[in-house]
Amino acid sequence: MKLFSTLFPAAALASCPTKWTLDASTSNCVPDGAFAFTCNGDGTVDLTLEIEHFYTNIPADTTTLVAGLVNDGWTQDSNLFKITSAPLTFSQAAAQTITGTYTVSTSVAGETTWTSGSSVTIVTADAGPISYDVTCEFSTAVSLQLGQIAIGDGNTYDGNDDTTDLTFTSLLEKVDAATGTATAATSWSIGETVKLTLTPPAALTDVIISIESCLAYSDSAYSADEIYITHGTCSNANIGAAIVDQSSIISFEAFQYDSAASEYAYIECNLQVCLSSDGSTADLAACGDIITANEASASADASTNGLTC
């Protein structure tokens, strides 16, 4: 979800500024024209604005204003100003979403001119700089469908993640039984240890992450022959599953489905993300409650799902 808030209540203005329009639902002036932004799964935002989205009183000569925007990190493309992968400031007010905020502003207040004679006169024309927030809403529930892993004879791992909102990356490795060394792999023999590491986007900071569950399926639709690998802190002893790090790493022994025609297993992991100032406790109790509830569910269903807690 993408939202933005402005400092332009329409009641305070005779009309909305150029390249702004009235939002009847809020009675505020909101950006119009070429204004656009995209919330990225890596926890950043891309924005495209016109100069009117930075200032309300545009002078005839905008040289100083344009130079200021470029100096602030905006790239000029004709009459547009763009910035990509801009960092966000994160907050959380609802258990299901984390909000990332980017403040649109400028360091230059207006055009400065000067005349010289017996003394120097400096005149600054206020261009009416505007400041407002652009916000992105990211789901705290992340589902990663990791594609197929080959078990048996050298088929390849399809390493494309399919994520919801936040883009986590995954690494599948084979663990050497003798040395314990893990190396990236594309296929495993039955019984070899598969190590799966899930990594959040680098821009997403001050969070706790819980791997709520990881499951295996025999088909690419992630629907047939469901087997729990882990659920909460419970794991499947039948395939040697282990939770190496509840926030990022699990392992299990490679296996094959008796009923499946192919040598593939399809892995899906579900995660919960919460903002955390101390790195251990969710700032929003309701978000932490989701992790607690999942753990209770895992314990209650452990026998049914063939897990050991």
Secondary structure as GFF3:
##gff-version 3
##sequence-region A 1 309
A	DSSP	beta_strand	2	5	.	.	.	ID=ss1
A	DSSP	three_ten_helix	10	12	.	.	.	ID=ss2
A	DSSP	beta_strand	20	23	.	.	.	ID=ss3
A	DSSP	beta_strand	28	31	.	.	.	ID=ss4
A	DSSP	beta_strand	36	39	.	.	.	ID=ss5
A	DSSP	beta_strand	44	50	.	.	.	ID=ss6
A	DSSP	three_ten_helix	51	53	.	.	.	ID=ss7
A	DSSP	alpha_helix	63	71	.	.	.	ID=ss8
A	DSSP	beta_strand	75	77	.	.	.	ID=ss9
A	DSSP	beta_strand	80	87	.	.	.	ID=ss10
A	DSSP	beta_strand	89	94	.	.	.	ID=ss11
A	DSSP	beta_strand	97	104	.	.	.	ID=ss12
A	DSSP	beta_strand	110	116	.	.	.	ID=ss13
A	DSSP	beta_strand	120	126	.	.	.	ID=ss14
A	DSSP	beta_strand	132	139	.	.	.	ID=ss15
A	DSSP	beta_strand	141	151	.	.	.	ID=ss16
A	DSSP	beta_strand	169	175	.	.	.	ID=ss17
A	DSSP	beta_strand	182	184	.	.	.	ID=ss18
A	DSSP	beta_strand	187	188	.	.	.	ID=ss19
A	DSSP	beta_strand	193	199	.	.	.	ID=ss20
A	DSSP	beta_strand	207	217	.	.	.	ID=ss21
A	DSSP	beta_strand	227	231	.	.	.	ID=ss22
A	DSSP	beta_strand	234	235	.	.	.	ID=ss23
A	DSSP	three_ten_helix	237	239	.	.	.	ID=ss24
A	DSSP	beta_strand	242	245	.	.	.	ID=ss25
A	DSSP	beta_strand	249	253	.	.	.	ID=ss26
A	DSSP	beta_strand	264	275	.	.	.	ID=ss27
A	DSSP	alpha_helix	285	300	.	.	.	ID=ss28
A	DSSP	alpha_helix	302	305	.	.	.	ID=ss29
###
